[in-house]
Amino acid sequence: MLDLVLAIVHHLLVFGLAGILFAELMMVRPGMDLATVGRVARMDLVYGAFAGLVIVVGLVRAGMAAKGWAYYSHNAFFWAKLAVFLLVGLLSAPPTIAFIRWRKAGAAPDSAQVSRVRRFLHAEVALFALLPIFAAAMARGYGQF
């Protein structure tokens, strides 16, 4: 039962992350107003919390669930998934910093600032798409070493 609960929570958190990331991409647009900046900044806090929970639940799942740490620790797709997740996290830092700066400035960002942040968001979305691919391969035993 623990395996099922951890899998459900892990998947719901990952789907939540995808939804928040997509919402941020849709909201961060040229001409966005200060109210939108505030909404995006609050969503970004939730994004960070979900990302932390994904890591915690995922590691608990890897260590305590049905397949166990030995299965995951010897799988290239597991490590690739972690690396991509870390890279997505690193790419999320510049947008987070920008949202904080925009909010503190009390003014909407200009088009150049929005364009820069959107590049990071697009990169996050592109890399995020690799996560379910790696997860599916890993779950089926591909990548074992």
C-alpha positions in Angstrom: 0.0 0.0 0.0 2.9 2.4 0.8 4.2 1.9 -2.8 0.8 2.9 -4.2 0.4 6.0 -2.0 3.9 7.2 -2.7 3.4 6.7 -6.5 0.1 8.6 -6.5 1.5 11.5 -4.5 4.7 11.6 -6.6 2.7 11.7 -9.9 0.2 14.3 -8.6 3.1 16.5 -7.6 4.8 16.2 -10.9 1.6 16.9 -12.8 1.1 19.9 -10.5 4.6 21.1 -11.4 3.9 20.8 -15.1 0.6 22.7 -14.7 2.3 25.5 -12.8 5.2 25.7 -15.3 2.7 25.9 -18.2 0.7 28.6 -16.4 3.8 30.7 -15.7 4.7 30.4 -19.4 1.2 31.6 -20.4 1.1 34.5 -17.9 4.6 35.9 -18.5 4.0 37.9 -21.6 4.9 41.3 -22.9 2.5 43.9 -21.5 1.9 42.0 -18.3 0.8 44.2 -15.4 1.9 44.4 -11.8 -1.1 42.3 -10.6 0.0 39.5 -13.0 3.6 39.8 -11.6 2.2 39.2 -8.2 0.2 36.2 -9.3 3.2 34.7 -11.1 5.4 35.3 -8.1 3.0 33.5 -5.8 2.6 30.6 -8.3 6.4 30.4 -8.4 6.5 29.9 -4.6 4.1 27.0 -5.0 6.3 25.6 -7.9 9.3 25.6 -5.6 7.4 23.9 -2.8 6.1 21.2 -5.2 9.6 20.7 -6.6 11.0 20.1 -3.1 8.2 17.7 -2.3 8.7 15.8 -5.6 12.4 15.3 -4.6 11.5 14.2 -1.0 8.6 11.9 -2.1 10.6 10.5 -5.0 13.6 9.6 -2.8 11.4 8.1 -0.2 9.7 6.1 -3.0 13.1 5.0 -4.4 14.3 3.9 -1.0 11.1 2.4 0.6 8.8 1.4 -2.2 8.4 -1.9 -4.0 11.5 -1.9 -6.2 13.9 -0.4 -3.6 17.1 1.6 -3.8 19.1 -1.2 -5.5 16.9 -1.1 -8.5 16.9 2.7 -8.9 20.6 3.3 -8.0 21.7 1.0 -10.8 19.6 2.6 -13.5 20.9 5.2 -16.0 17.4 6.6 -16.6 17.0 7.2 -12.9 20.1 9.3 -12.8 19.3 11.0 -16.1 15.8 11.9 -14.6 17.5 13.3 -11.5 20.0 15.3 -13.6 17.2 16.7 -15.9 15.1 17.6 -12.8 18.1 19.4 -11.3 18.8 21.2 -14.6 15.1 22.3 -14.7 15.5 23.6 -11.1 18.6 25.5 -12.0 16.9 27.0 -15.0 14.0 28.1 -12.8 16.3 30.3 -10.7 16.6 33.2 -13.1 12.8 33.5 -13.6 12.3 33.3 -9.8 14.8 36.1 -9.2 13.2 38.2 -11.9 9.7 37.7 -10.4 11.1 38.8 -7.0 12.8 41.9 -8.5 9.7 42.8 -10.6 7.5 42.6 -7.5 9.9 44.6 -5.3 10.3 47.3 -8.0 6.5 47.8 -8.0 6.5 48.1 -11.7 5.7 45.8 -14.6 8.6 44.4 -16.6 9.6 45.7 -20.0 9.5 43.5 -23.1 13.2 42.7 -23.0 12.9 41.4 -19.4 9.9 39.3 -20.2 11.6 37.9 -23.3 14.6 36.8 -21.2 12.5 35.1 -18.6 10.4 33.4 -21.3 13.5 31.9 -22.8 14.2 30.2 -19.5 10.6 29.0 -19.2 10.7 27.5 -22.7 13.9 25.7 -21.8 12.3 24.4 -18.6 9.3 23.1 -20.5 11.4 21.4 -23.2 13.5 19.6 -20.6 10.5 18.8 -18.4 9.2 16.7 -21.3 12.1 14.3 -20.9 11.0 13.4 -17.3 8.1 11.1 -18.2 10.1 9.6 -21.1 13.0 8.7 -18.7 10.5 7.5 -16.0 8.7 5.2 -18.5 12.0 3.7 -19.6 13.2 3.3 -16.0 10.0 1.6 -14.9 10.4 -1.0 -17.6 13.9 -1.9 -16.7 15.8 -0.1 -19.5 19.0 1.5 -18.5 20.1 -1.1 -15.8 23.8 -1.3 -15.3 
